[in-house]
Amino acid sequence: MTQTHTVSPEIRGNPITRFTAFLYGLAAYLVFFVSFLYAIGFVSGLVVPKTIDKTIDAGPVAPVTEALIVNVVLMSVFALQHSVMARRQFKQWWTQYVPKSVERSTYVLFASLALILLFWQWRPIPTVVSQIDDPQIAMVITGLSMVGWLIVLTSTFLINHFELFGLHQVANNLAGNPMPAPRFRTPLFYKFVRHPIYLGFIIAFWAAPTMTVGHLLFATVTTAYILVGIALEERDLVDLFGDDYRRYKDRVSMLVPWRRSN
């Protein structure tokens, strides 16, 4: 999830309009929250309802060529939506038609729907590439994956979880308060890596006791997208925060803690 969200909502409309915008933002957040929880089960293969039983390695198996094409298209749809809608130029155009107060919520909703589409249409490729047979080591690797998800969630709260996912904007709009100007902060994890959210995702995706071809494809493509997304996002952050962010880049590593800045 991109951390760049600089469009400040205007305060306009009667109380009913602002309340409707708040309900819309709340609904978008709930869709995100459910899709995020399902993503954990989808990638790890854990706690997915038996009535659904659809994970990265479980579900109807298609021919390999079909599975590769469909899965790459699904991940590309998510990547394009996630990156294009986050760009400042797109926001300036988009907010001519969508109220600024719900711009972030709309972005979150579309990203969640793209993720749900991926879950729904994903074609497993269950051929095993590598597997850890020792149950204790396998449990440790699964635990490491859960640590990755915890880093993701914790990092969102460090930089204002509810603003990142649009609730802060619609709540302020409902109350008739303007959004405060963005401030450059580097709390906790951000003192060690510039992108702990993305680091958490990489850990969560790659820490798998059983690595199948489908899981390897997912981890490889999403990691490549993360690296591209970081380049785009950091360009926006330099435009937003100027020398503060340039000095931060010189001082703090992109993804690997305690490594020289990259």
N, C-alpha and C positions, 0 to 999 in steps of 0.2 A: 504494500500500500504506500503510495507516494506520500511524502511528508509535506509537499509544497501545496499550500492552500491559502492563497493570498487575496482572493476576491472578498471584499468586505460587503456584507449585505446592507441594502438600504432599508430604512424603516418607513414603510408605507402601507397603505391599506387600512381598512377598518378592523376592529377587533376580531370579527368573524374570519376575515381573510387571513389575519395573522395566526389565529388558532388553527385554521385549516392547514396552513403551512407547517405549523408545529406538529400536527397529527401526521402529516406527510413525512416530515423528517423523522418522527418516532417510528413510523412504519418502515421507512428505509433502513433505519438503524437495526430494527428487529430482524429484518431480512438478512442484513449483514451478519448479525450475531449468530443466527441459526446456521448460515452458510459457513461461517468461520468454525463453529463447533463441528459441523459435518466434515469440513476439510481435514480436521485432525483425524477423524475416523477413516476418512477416505484414503489418506496417505499411509496411515499406520496399520489399517485393517482392524482396528479395535473399536469396540462399542458402537458399531453400526447396527441399527435395528435389523433383526432377522427378516422382517417384512420387506425391507429394501434390499439388503445384502448386495450392495454395489460399492466396491472399493477399487483402488488402483489395480488390484490383482484378482478381483472377484466380479463375476457377471458374465453375460454371454460373450463367448470368444468368437471373433471374426477372423477371416484370413489375414495373414500378417501384413500384406500390402495395404489392404483396406484399413486395418487398425492403425498403421503408421500414418497414412494420409489423414484419416479422420482425427486422430489425436493431435497431430501437428496443427491442423486447421483450428481445432478447438482452442489450443493454447495460443495460437496466433490471434484469434478473435479476442481473447482475454487481454493479451499483451497490447494490441492496438487500442482497444477501448481504454485500458488502464493508463496508457501513456499519452494518447492523443488528447483525451478529455482533461488531462492534468496540466497541459501546456497553457501558458498565459495567453497566447494568441487565440487559442480555441475558447478559453473562458471569456475573453473580450467579445468574441462573436456570439457565443452561446448565451450570454446573459442579456443579449438583445431580445431574446425570446423566453428565457427562463428567469424568473425573479432571482436576484442575487441571494436572497435569504435562503433559497432552497437549492442553490447551485451545487454546493458540496453534497447535500443529501441525494440529489439526482445522480451525481457522479458515483456515490457509494452504492446506490440502488442498481445502476447499470453494471457496475463492477460485480456486484453480488449475483445479478442475473446471469452474467457471462460465466461466472464460476459455477452456478447451478447447472447451466447448460453443459459445461464440461463434465460435471459429475454424472449427469443424466446420459450423455451420449458417449462417454469414454469407452473405448474398446480395450479390454485387458490383453496383454501379451505375456502370458504366465511362464514362458520359458525362463528357467532359473539361470542367472549369470553367476551368482555366488550365494552361499548360504552358510550361516553359522549354526553348527549342530549342537554345540554346548548350550544347554538351556540357560545357564547362569550368565554366560557372556551375551547370549541373545537378549536376555532381560536387561542387561546393562545398556546395550545398544538401543533398545526400545526406550529405556529411561532417558538416554541422551537425546533421542528425538523429542521426547516430551519436554526436556529442558529447552530445546530450540523453540517449541511453541510458547513456553513460558516467557522466554526472552522477547519474543514477538509481542505478546500481550503486555508485558511489563513496560516495554519500551514505548508503546502507544500511550500509556498513562503518564510516563515521564514527560512527554511533550504535549499533553492535553488530549487524552483519548476522545473526549466528547466533541472537541473541535475538529479533530482529524476525521471523525465519522459524521459530522454535520449536525449533531444535536445542539451544540453550543450556539451555533448560528441561528437555528430556528427558535431556541429558547430566548435568546437575546432579542430577536425580532418580535416575539410574542410580548415580551416585557417592554418593548419600545426603547431598548438600549442599543447603541451602536456597538459593533465589535471593536475591541481594543486593537491598536496597531500591532503587527507581529513583532515579537522580540526575539533576538538571537540568544539562545540558551543552550548549555551543554550539560544537562544533569546526568549523574551516575554513569550509565553505560556509554553515554555520548562523550565521556571524557577519555574512553579507551578506543572506541571505533566511531566513525562518522555515521555509520548506517547499521545500528544494532538490530533494527527490524529485519533488514534483509539478511544479516548474519544469522538471525534466529531461523528464518525460513530455510536457508541453505543447510543448517544443521538438521532441521526437522525433515527435510527432503532426502538427505543423503544417509542419515543414520537409520539403516534398515537391516535387520538381521537376515532377511531374505531379499536379495536384489534380483528382481526379474527384468526382462527386457523392457516391459512396459514401465516399470518404476524407474529404470535407468534413463529411458527416454524422457519421462516427466522431469526427473531431477536435472538432466543435462539441459533441456530446453528452458526450463524455468531459471536455472542459474545463468544461462546466457542472456535471458531477458533481464534478469536483475542487474547484470553488469551494464547492459545498454541503458536500462532505466536509471541507474545511478549517474551515468554520464549526462543524461538529459536533465535529471533533477538537480545535479550540482551546478549546471549552467544557470538554471533558474534561481538557485540559492545565492550564487555569486551576484546575479542581477539584483536580487532583493536585499542582501546584507553587505555587499561590497567587500571592503578590505577585512571586515570581521571574519567573513567566511573564508577568504583567501588565507588569512593567517591560521585559521582553524585547519584548513587542508594541509598546510605546511607542518602543522604540529601533530595531528592525529591521523592514524591509519584509516583507510577506507573500510576494511572488513576484518583484518587480522589484528587482534589486540597486541599492543606493545611492539608491533613491527614498525619500521620506519615508514613515514607517510608515503602513500601511493595514490 
